[in-house]
Amino acid sequence: MTRWFNVAGPCRPEIHYMLPATARLPDVMRLIAQQSYFVLHAPRQTGKTTAMFSLARELTAGGQYTAVLLSLEVGAPFSDDADMAENAILSSWRSDTLARLPDELREDPYRAPRLDPVE
């Protein structure tokens, strides 16, 4: 398959040329191992979203972590209604989780935990 350079939106490694997230964020694995917070700050259109998607894929593929991104942007239209904003955010998180995680890690976050009957 032919790849090309992407100039709009998040890159997809199967069709776009891109660097691994850990190469673009050299200290991020140390910060994650230390359970530290980090901020990814850069101008628009510089690859922040692509880097985070790639990092999430790399972390999940490594087997030690299950990483899923959560964007709060989908709640912005509901700035006057916290319940609607929360529902939009959780719905987006759910669909992204189900779409991006490998089959064996997919779990419906809205599903109630199964309680085994006490015998």
N, C-alpha and C positions, 0 to 999 in steps of 0.2 A: 504494500500500500504506500502511496506517495504521501509524504507529510509536507506541511507548509508552516510558515510563520503566521501566528495569529495576531491580529491587530485590534480585536474587539472582543470583550468578554473573557471569561475564564478559559484557559487552555485545556485541551483534552489530550493526554499523552499518546493516545492511539492515532491521532491525526495531526497533532502540532509538534513542532520542535520545542523542547523545553528542557531546562536544567532540573535535576532532582531538588526537592524542597530543602533537603539537608545541605546541599551545596550552596543554596542561596541564603540559608539561615544557619551559618556554621555553629553557633552556640546553642541552638534550640534543643538538641538532644540532651545536653548537659542540664539545661534548665528544666526540662521535663523530668529527667531522672531525679533532680533535686526537689521535684514537686513545687517549682517556683512559677510565679506568674511572669508573663512577658507581654510586651506590646509590640505589635507590628504596625509601624507608622511610616507612610510614604505617600507621595502625591498620587493622584488619580492615574489609572491606567498603567501602573508599574508592576502589576502582578501579585498584589497582596492576596486576593481571593484565590488565584491559581496556586500560589505557594501554600496556602492553608489547606486547600483541597488535596494537593499533592502530599503534604505532611500527614494529613489524616489517613490517606491511602497507605503511605509508608508505615505509619505507626500500627495500623490495623494488620497489614501484611506481615509485620514483624512478630505478631503473635502475643506480645506482652500487653498491648493496649487495644481497646476498641475505641476508635476516634470518630466522632460525628460532629459536624459543624452546626451551629445554631445561629441564625441571623435574626436579629430583632427588627430589622428594617420592615418586615411584613406587618408589624404592628403599628407603624407610623401613621397610617391613615386613620387609626382609631385612637388618636391621642386624647380624645375626650371621653373615651369609654374603655376603662382598664380591662373589663371582662372580654370585650370584643378583641382588644389587642392581644390579650393572653391566649384566647382561642385561636387567633390567626397564627401566632408564634408557635403554639403547640401543634397545630395542624400542619404547618410547614415543616416543623422538626420531624414529625411522624412520617410524612411522605418522603422527606429527604433520607431519613434513616432507612426506611424500607427500600428505597431506590438505590442507595449507595453502598450499603453493607453487603458483604458476602452472605449467601443464603443461610449458612450455618450460624451467623451472628444476628440475623434479623429477628427482632422481637417487637411485638406491638406494644408501645409504651402505654397505651390506654387499656390494655388487657389487665383485668384484675388478676392478682397472683392466685394460683390454684392452691387451695387449702385441702390437704388430704384429710379425710375423716379420721378421727381418733378411734382406734379399735379397742 
